[in-house]
Amino acid sequence: MGTSWSARFAAPAGCDPTRVETEILARLETIIVEMSHWQADSLISGYNRAEAGTWHTLPDDFATVVSTALDVAARSGGAFDPTIGRLVDLAGFGPDPALRSDDQASLTRARTKAGWRHLRFGDGRLLQPGGLALDLSGIAKGHAVDAVADTLGALGIAHALVEIGGELVGRGVRPDGDPWWVDLENPPGIPLPPLRIALHGIAVATSGDYRRGAHSIDPRTGRSIENGVRSVSVIHRSAMLADAWATALTVAGPEAGLELALREGIAARIVGDREWLTPALVEMLEY
């Protein structure tokens, strides 16, 4: 999926690290085969090429992510939108850089085909309305983090820190009895005090444009955002939801994003020309 993964864990007696790695890789492969648009033979790539009017039965992982993505899209007023695959390609952030284009006609055509309201999903089946391209990179990584942590739990590993592409979840505690401490990264050039989060049964996801450039696309314009947000970190029990909401709040912008986080009770830090901490996050830090 264009990124890396890591897992740290307190190994119980009799644990075979080789088997653990094998199980993690097998679980990740299931998700990659379904939802990686970086692979031409994945299910999502096949869906994106499919003819208009065709229905596609989704396996469990794919169906879970699509269902959650549509819920966040509705709750965020479309700030999060899983249907902007063509727009991402035109911006040059897709798997094929050659698809990058500033052509206004291509942008208009891609915007016309995109839009989460075009999707029809029910009973595990998804309609391809025609020309619509899913891009689940703003939520699938978070789902994969949860899935790997669950895989470790099924192997009897209760204490672990899992990371994929900068999204993390902590389960249990470290071998020294401390929680899994994670420092939120500050965007370059912004002097902020360090902010350390104890990942004990919770996850954190960060969306920011200071590493890969302005890769956050506003579904309403089809172009990279220019709203003054440098980074957004969301803390949630679900890495999948933390991932999706970090993207949604980034696109929404500082003021609208803060209002959205307050309305949804999201624990978030938004960094623009200054730092905003939502009450839910402040309460978590004080606790």
C-alpha positions in Angstrom: 0.0 0.0 0.0 3.0 2.3 -0.6 4.2 2.3 3.0 5.9 0.2 5.8 4.7 -1.6 8.9 6.2 -2.5 12.3 5.1 -4.3 15.4 6.6 -4.3 18.9 5.3 -6.7 21.5 6.0 -8.4 24.8 6.4 -12.0 23.8 4.7 -14.5 26.1 6.4 -17.8 27.0 6.7 -20.1 24.1 6.1 -17.4 21.5 7.6 -18.1 18.1 8.5 -14.7 16.4 8.7 -16.4 13.0 5.2 -17.6 13.3 4.1 -14.1 14.5 5.6 -12.5 11.4 4.1 -15.0 9.1 0.6 -14.4 10.6 1.0 -10.6 10.3 2.1 -10.9 6.7 -0.7 -13.2 5.8 -3.3 -10.8 7.5 -1.8 -7.8 5.6 -1.8 -9.7 2.3 -5.5 -10.2 2.7 -6.1 -6.5 3.1 -3.6 -5.6 0.3 -5.3 -8.0 -2.2 -8.6 -6.3 -1.4 -7.9 -2.6 -1.0 -4.5 -1.6 -2.4 -4.9 0.6 -5.4 -1.1 0.2 -5.7 -1.8 -3.3 -7.1 -3.4 -3.6 -10.5 -4.9 -7.0 -9.7 -6.5 -6.0 -6.3 -10.2 -6.0 -5.8 -10.4 -2.2 -5.5 -8.5 -1.8 -8.8 -10.9 -4.2 -10.5 -13.8 -2.2 -9.1 -12.3 1.0 -10.4 -12.1 -0.4 -13.9 -15.5 -2.1 -13.8 -18.4 -1.2 -16.2 -21.2 1.1 -15.1 -24.1 -0.6 -13.4 -22.2 -3.6 -12.2 -22.5 -4.9 -8.6 -19.6 -6.2 -6.6 -19.8 -8.5 -3.6 -17.2 -7.3 -1.1 -15.3 -9.5 1.3 -15.5 -8.7 5.0 -12.5 -6.3 5.3 -13.5 -4.4 2.2 -17.1 -4.2 3.3 -16.2 -2.9 6.8 -14.0 -0.2 5.4 -16.5 1.0 2.8 -19.3 1.0 5.3 -17.2 3.1 7.8 -15.9 5.4 5.0 -19.5 6.2 3.9 -20.5 6.9 7.5 -17.6 9.3 8.1 -18.3 10.9 4.7 -21.9 11.6 5.7 -21.0 12.8 9.2 -18.2 15.1 7.8 -20.4 16.6 5.1 -18.1 15.1 2.5 -14.8 16.4 3.9 -13.8 12.7 3.9 -14.7 11.1 0.6 -13.5 7.6 -0.5 -14.4 8.2 -4.1 -11.7 10.7 -5.2 -9.3 8.2 -6.7 -9.2 9.9 -10.1 -8.6 13.3 -8.4 -5.7 11.8 -6.4 -4.2 10.5 -9.7 -4.5 13.9 -11.4 -2.8 15.5 -8.4 0.1 13.1 -8.8 -0.3 11.2 -5.5 -1.6 7.9 -7.0 0.4 4.8 -7.8 1.2 6.0 -11.3 2.9 9.5 -11.4 2.4 9.6 -15.1 -1.3 10.3 -14.6 -0.6 13.7 -13.1 -2.3 16.4 -15.0 -3.3 20.1 -14.6 -5.8 19.8 -17.4 -9.0 21.6 -16.3 -11.2 19.4 -18.5 -9.8 16.2 -16.9 -10.3 17.7 -13.4 -13.9 18.7 -14.2 -14.6 15.2 -15.6 -13.1 13.5 -12.6 -15.0 15.7 -10.2 -18.2 14.8 -12.0 -17.6 11.1 -11.6 -16.5 11.4 -7.9 -18.8 11.9 -4.9 -19.6 9.5 -2.1 -23.4 10.0 -2.7 -22.9 8.2 -6.0 -22.2 5.0 -4.2 -24.9 2.4 -3.5 -23.9 -0.2 -0.8 -25.9 -2.7 1.0 -25.8 -6.4 2.0 -22.1 -6.4 1.3 -22.6 -5.4 -2.3 -21.3 -2.2 -3.9 -22.5 -0.6 -7.2 -20.1 0.8 -9.7 -22.1 3.8 -11.0 -19.6 4.3 -13.9 -16.2 5.9 -13.9 -15.9 6.2 -10.1 -12.6 5.3 -8.6 -12.3 4.4 -4.9 -9.2 5.5 -2.9 -9.2 4.1 0.6 -5.7 5.2 1.6 -7.2 7.6 4.1 -8.8 4.8 6.1 -7.5 1.3 5.0 -4.2 1.8 6.7 -6.0 2.4 10.0 -8.1 -0.7 9.5 -4.9 -2.7 8.8 -3.4 -1.4 12.1 -6.5 -2.7 14.0 -6.4 -6.0 12.1 -2.7 -6.6 12.9 -3.3 -5.8 16.6 -6.2 -8.2 16.6 -4.1 -10.9 14.9 -1.5 -10.5 17.7 -4.3 -10.8 20.3 -5.5 -14.1 18.7 -1.9 -15.4 19.1 -2.0 -14.7 22.8 0.0 -11.4 22.5 -1.9 -8.9 24.7 0.8 -6.2 24.9 1.8 -4.7 21.6 2.4 -1.5 19.6 1.5 -1.7 15.9 2.4 1.0 13.3 1.6 1.3 9.6 2.5 4.4 7.7 2.6 6.5 10.9 -0.8 5.3 12.3 -0.4 3.5 15.6 -2.4 1.5 18.1 -1.2 0.4 21.5 -2.6 -2.7 23.4 -1.7 -3.5 26.9 1.5 -2.1 28.3 5.3 -2.3 27.7 7.4 -4.9 29.4 8.5 -2.3 32.0 4.8 -1.7 33.0 4.6 1.7 31.3 2.0 2.3 28.6 3.2 2.6 25.0 4.3 6.3 24.9 4.1 8.1 21.6 5.2 11.7 20.9 3.0 13.6 18.4 5.2 15.0 15.7 5.3 18.8 15.3 5.3 20.2 11.8 8.7 21.8 10.9 9.0 25.4 11.8 6.2 25.5 14.3 7.5 25.8 17.9 5.1 23.7 20.0 5.7 22.0 23.3 6.0 18.2 23.1 2.8 16.3 23.4 3.1 12.7 24.6 0.2 10.2 24.4 -0.1 7.0 26.3 -1.5 4.4 23.9 -3.2 2.0 26.2 -6.1 0.5 24.3 -6.2 3.5 22.0 -4.9 4.5 18.6 -3.5 7.7 17.0 -3.5 8.8 13.4 -1.9 12.0 12.0 -2.7 13.7 8.7 -0.2 16.3 7.5 1.3 17.8 4.3 4.8 18.4 5.5 6.3 15.1 4.5 4.7 14.2 1.2 3.7 17.7 0.1 0.1 18.9 -0.2 -1.4 15.5 -0.8 -4.7 16.1 1.0 -7.3 16.6 -1.7 -10.4 18.7 -1.1 -13.3 16.7 -2.7 -15.2 19.9 -3.2 -12.5 21.4 -5.5 -10.5 18.4 -6.6 -7.3 20.2 -5.7 -4.9 20.1 -2.8 -6.1 21.9 0.3 -5.0 25.4 1.0 -6.7 26.1 4.3 -3.8 26.7 6.6 -3.9 23.2 8.3 -0.4 21.8 8.8 -1.3 18.6 10.7 -4.2 16.9 12.5 -3.8 14.1 15.0 -6.8 12.1 16.2 -6.9 9.8 19.1 -9.6 7.1 19.1 -10.1 3.5 20.2 -10.2 2.5 16.5 -7.2 3.2 14.3 -9.5 3.0 11.3 -11.7 5.8 12.6 -8.7 7.9 13.8 -7.3 7.6 10.3 -10.5 8.7 8.6 -11.3 11.5 11.0 -7.7 12.9 10.8 -8.3 13.2 7.0 -11.7 14.7 7.4 -10.6 17.4 9.9 -7.6 18.3 7.8 -9.8 18.9 4.7 -12.4 20.8 6.8 -9.9 23.4 7.9 -9.1 24.9 11.3 -12.4 26.5 12.3 -14.8 24.1 10.6 -12.6 21.1 11.6 -12.7 22.2 15.2 -16.5 22.6 15.1 -16.8 19.1 13.5 -14.5 17.5 16.1 -16.5 19.2 18.9 -19.8 18.0 17.4 -18.6 14.4 17.0 -16.7 14.3 20.4 -13.4 13.6 18.7 -10.1 13.9 20.6 -7.9 15.8 18.2 -5.1 18.3 17.9 -5.3 20.6 14.9 -2.1 22.6 14.0 -2.3 25.6 11.7 -1.0 29.0 12.5 -1.5 27.9 16.1 -2.5 24.8 18.0 -6.1 23.7 18.9 -6.8 20.9 21.4 -10.4 19.6 21.5 -12.0 19.2 25.0 -12.1 15.4 24.5 -8.3 15.4 24.1 -7.7 17.8 27.0 -9.8 15.5 29.2 -7.8 12.5 28.0 -4.5 14.2 28.8 -5.6 15.4 32.2 -6.8 11.9 33.0 
